[in-house]
């Protein structure tokens, strides 16, 4: 009887350790996602501010549109790359 109890407790401890390891891995993965999300967020904010600044430049509208398109394409590329890295 005592031996069966010890075996069951050992099995339960092993199961709990495995669950803890899985949880630790998930936390690490979520932390990585959080860091990447913050980087992407800051990058997009910077790009949006740059878009705002383009309106104040003393250049032709055609040139302003080119600069805007470059920034917009960069934002799209970053979003697509980030989405693909998650999947």
N, C-alpha and C positions, 0 to 999 in steps of 0.2 A: 504494500500500500504506500509506504513512504517513498519507495523508488519510483512508482508511477507519478506521484505528486512532484517529485524533483524533475522528472523527465518533462512533464507538462509545463512546469514553470520555466525550464530551460527553453522549450519550444516557444513559449510565450515571449520570453526575453529576446530570442532570436527574431521573432516576428516584429516586435516593437523596434528593434535596432534597424531592421530592414525598412520599416515604415519611416523611421527618423531619417535614414539616408535618402530615401525618395523625397521626403519633404525638403531636406537640405538642398538637393539638386534642383527642385522646383523653385526654391527661394533664390538660388544663384541665377537661374535662368530668368526669373522675373526681374531681378536686380539688373541684369544685363539689358533686358528690354527697356527698363526704366532709364538707364543711362543713355541708350541709343535714342530713345524718345525725346529726352531733354536736349540732346545734341541737335536732333532734327528740328525741334521746336525753336531753339535759339538761331539756327541757320535760317529758317523760314522767316523769323521775325527780322533778322538782319536784311534778308533779301527784300522783304516788304518795305522796310524803311528806305532801302536803296531805290525801290520803285517810286516811292514818294519823292525822293530827291531828284529824280530824273526830270520831273515837271519843272523844277526850278533852274535847270540848266539852260544856258543861253544858246541853245543849238536848234537847228531846224526840227520840225515835228517828225520828219522822216527819220532822222537820226535818233530822236527820242524813242520812236517806235522800235527801232533796231535794238536799242539798249533794253527796253522793256521786254522784248521777245527773248533776249539772251537770259535775262533773270527768270522769266516765267519758265523757259525750257529747263533751266537749272533746277528750279523748284520741282517741276514734274519729274525730272530724272532722279532727284534725291528721294522723292516719295515712292517712285517705282522701285528703285534699288532697295530702299528700306523694306518695302512690302515683300519683295522677292527674297530678301535675306531671312525674313521671318518664316516664310513658307518654304 
